[in-house]
Amino acid sequence: MTGPRHMVHSVFAGVLFVLSAAGASSASAADRDKLLSEPGVYGTFAAFRINDEWGRLDQKVRSTQLNAFKAVVERHRDKLAIDTYLLRGLSDRADFLLRIHGAELKDSQQLLLDVLASPFGRYLSGELILNGMSKKANYVPGFPDGMKADLKAPSESGPYVAVIPIRKDADWWALPQDQRLAMMQEHTEAALPYHKTVKRKLYHSTGLDDFDFITYFETAKPDDLHSLILALSKVKEARHNRRFGHPTLLGTVTTLDQLIETLGQ
C-alpha cells in the first residue's frame, strides 16, 4: 500500500541513507589522512610484473579482469589507504606498484592475497614486497630551533616517485645517540635545500624486512631528487649505508582508474 505516510517514511529513509553514506565517505577520508600522517602505521610496497601471456588474451577478457582487480582494491579501502603507481617505462623490475598503509599488517596482507587470487592476479608476479612502519622522528627534537622550523615548511608533491630501501651497518647502531644525532643533523642540512621540491617519507623496517629503512620520494623535479641523493652521499652518515637501493623503484603517480586504462592498452 502506498500512501502519504509511506511516502514520507521512504523519503526520510532515503535522507538517512544519503547522510549515512556521506558520513561514511568523510570517515574514510579522515582515516586516510590519519594513516598517512600518524606514527605507528604499517606501510607496504608491493611491485608487480604482468606476465607476457596476459597481453595475448582477448581485449574484452583483459578489461573484465582489470575491473575485477579494481573491485578488489576498492573493497579494502575501508581499512587501508591504497596508492597506485605506474613503473612500466621507468623501472625494468615491475609494471606497477601498490603503496599500502594500514593500522594492521594483516589487512595489507589480505589485500595482496585477494589481488593474487583474482583472475588478473594469476598473471602477476610479485617482484618486490617491502614492509615498514612510520615512527616519530628520532633526531629532529635535538635539532636547532631554526632547522626544526625549516622542516615544518610544506613540500611540493609531484608526478614522479622513487622508492629507495636502505640497510645500515652494525657500527651505525653501536654509535652513541649524540654521535648519530650530529650526523643526522649534517644529513638534514644537506637535504634542506631540496625540502620544498622533494617530498619525503621514511619507514622503519628493521625486523620487518631485510632493510632498516624505506625512503619514499615524490617530486615534480627529478633533477632535484638526483641532486638531493648526491648531496646525501657526501655526508658522514652515508658511510654507514651497507646497502642503498638495489633495488630502486622509479615511477609516476597514477589513480587506480588511470592505471587500469594504461595496463589495458
C-alpha positions, 0 to 999 in steps of 0.5 A: 500500500502506498500512501502519504505516510509511506511516502514520507517514511521512504523519503526520510529513509532515503535522507538517512541513507544519503547522510549515512553514506556521506558520513561514511565517505568523510570517515574514510577520508579522515582515516586516510589522512590519519594513516598517512600522517600518524606514527605507528602505521604499517606501510607496504610496497608491493611491485608487480610484473604482468606476465607476457601471456596476459597481453595475448588474451582477448581485449574484452577478457583483459578489461573484465579482469582489470575491473575485477582487480579494481573491485578488489582494491576498492573493497579494502579501502575501508581499512587501508589507504591504497596508492597506485603507481605506474613503473612500466617505462621507468623501472625494468623490475615491475609494471606497477606498484601498490603503496599500502598503509594500514593500522594492521599488517594483516589487512595489507596482507589480505589485500595482496592475497585477494589481488593474487587470487583474482583472475588478473592476479594469476598473471602477476608476479610479485617482484618486490614486497617491502614492509615498514612502519612510520615512527616519530622522528628520532633526531629532529627534537635535538635539532636547532630551533631554526632547522626544526622550523625549516622542516615544518615548511610544506613540500611540493608533491609531484608526478614522479616517485622513487622508492629507495630501501636502505640497510645500515651497518652494525657500527651505525647502531653501536654509535652513541645517540649524540654521535648519530644525532650530529650526523643526522643533523649534517644529513638534514642540512644537506637535504634542506635545500631540496625540502620544498621540491622533494617530498619525503617519507621514511619507514622503519623496517628493521625486523620487518624486512631485510632493510632498516629503512624505506625512503619514499620520494615524490617530486615534480623535479627529478633533477632535484631528487638526483641532486638531493641523493648526491648531496646525501652521499657526501655526508658522514652518515652515508658511510654507514649505508651497507646497502642503498637501493638495489633495488630502486623503484622509479615511477609516476603517480597514477589513480587506480582508474588511470592505471587500469586504462594504461595496463589495458592498452 
